Amino acid sequence: MHDFQQRYQQICQHVRQTQRLAAAAEVLSWDEHTYMPPEAGPYRAEQLQLLAGLVHQRRTDPDWGAQLEELAAWAEEHRPGEPETVNLLRLRRDWRRQKRLPQELVEELAHTTSRAQQVWAESRPRNDWNAFRPWLEKVLKLKRQQAEALGYQQHIYDALLEDYEPGATTAQVRAVLEPLGESLRQLVQRIADSPVKTAPGLLHRHWPRSEQEKLGCFVAEQLGFSFRRGRLDVTAHPFCTRLGPHDVRITTRYDEQFFPSAFFSILHEAGHGLYEQGLPAQEYGLPLGDSVSLGMHESQSRLWENHVGRSLAFWRWCFPKARQHFPQALADVSLEEFHRAVNHVEPSLVRVEADEVTYNLHILVRFELEQELLTGQLAVADLPEAWNARYEHYLGVQVPDVARGVMQDVHWSAGLVGYFPTYSLGNLYAAQLMEAAAREVGPLEEQWSRGEFAPLLEWMRQHVHHHGRRYDPAELIQQATGSPPRAEPLLEYLHGRFGAIYQL
């Protein structure tokens, strides 16, 4: 095909223009969660609805799709493996999926989830389940329609899971999470029976917000997050979003009476941001400039938050700096006491504040419930009761209110049904990637104790970030580590870290 490059550039031009529209919608969504005044909500939902419709029209344009199909078929046969071919095949996969969705459904989802998130943000602090419930019912009705339109072979949940973890199925995820959950419950019990006790109470002191922000920004920058290409803001539920090739926004929420809340969410979101800033900027808008999956995204956030940020080596470097920012709160606290406190294991109510050992049990609850909600096995009206019962079963805790129960996460109001299992997959990927990085980079913890994080980041850049969407998640893990995704590295890591802390 003598005009391949010319036709390829025409395809790319259409995709990049579409991405500019999508990015404009992301700016409005970011503003909705950070600075938008409450009464602007209804009009913002209309704006997002309009932009979602325009983006969908461009992504499903039949003339463009016909050109894409023809060019992708030729490239697959004549130029296998080349970057242009990778982009074309991934675009074709997206096009075939997107065109199954009716325009009206896409627009209605954008409008409804925008309003649902606004209602969630207002009603959660008031523990007002009755105000939020009708909106969740609307969202789930639309998500069922979306799943049916997309199609599936085995389980309706598969259709939505594909959006977040391409190639994964409900059965595969269940086969990983259920035995992992049982192993973790046994570890939780061993820790509870240990005579070694930590002192998490020392984290519940006064931590001035301004100093939390200064320390959080400093550490994020030391890890490699560029504030010339990103920024940190405040929101009700922390998130990271990429608004352009050099514009990555991270957010957090502050609690002046609990140190980990903001600090570890900043590390978590900075991990997401490092991935976004590490993607090839010249490919922005194309598959090779995009992240492979949310599970892989979570692997990056969880490894910086936990493997690095909760390690004793990290705090050997960071603790003196924390003392400078919080001289009163840390005056009578030793490095070892502080390290044990930030690794305190105890079943709790709130996922984003959960320790590493119990975290995946929080995910298991959500994974089970949203399948039941999607199939209609569980009615939204009965969700709080089901949530509370599941928390008592898996974590042994009593849920006192919906704010710390079924309404604690923004995901369902945002229509992100199928997202939650990617957190646990991310934990699996993170442990496996860290195991491989340690083999190749050398003594990582010695480097962290000196504040040297660039070697680990460069390894992630080389083995994860720069590939974009060249591979599906399982293929990328195979490429990066030499073996398919598996749970053993995560269990070995957890038993190693917490076995040492609790002398198991």
Buried (B, 14 or more C-beta within 10 A) or exposed (E): EEEBEEBBEBBBEBBBEBBEBBBBBBBBBBBBBBEBEEEBBEEBBBBBBBBBBBBBEBBBBEEBBEBBBEBBEBBBEEBEEEBBBBBBBBBBBBBEBBBBBBEEBBBBBBBBBBBBBBBBBBBBEEBBBEBBBEBBBBBBEBBBBBBEBBEBEEBBBBBBBBBBBBEBBBEBBBEBBEEBBEBBBEBBEBBEEBEEEBEBEBBBBEBBEEBBBBBBBEBBBBBBBEEEBBEBBBBBBBBBBBBBBEBBBBBBEBBBEBBBBBBBBBBBBBBBBBBBBBBBEEBBBBBBBBBBBBBBBBBBBBBBBBBBBBBBBBBBBBBEBBBEBBEEBBEEBEBEEBBBBBBBBBBBBEBBBBBBBBBBBBBBBBBBBBBBBBEEEBEBEEBBEBBBEBBEEBBBBEBEBBBBBBBBBBBBBBBBBBBBBBBBBBBBBBBBBBBBBBEEBEEBBEBBBEBEBEBBBBBBBEBBBBBBBBBBBBBBBBEBBEEEBBBEBBBEBBBEBBBEBBEE
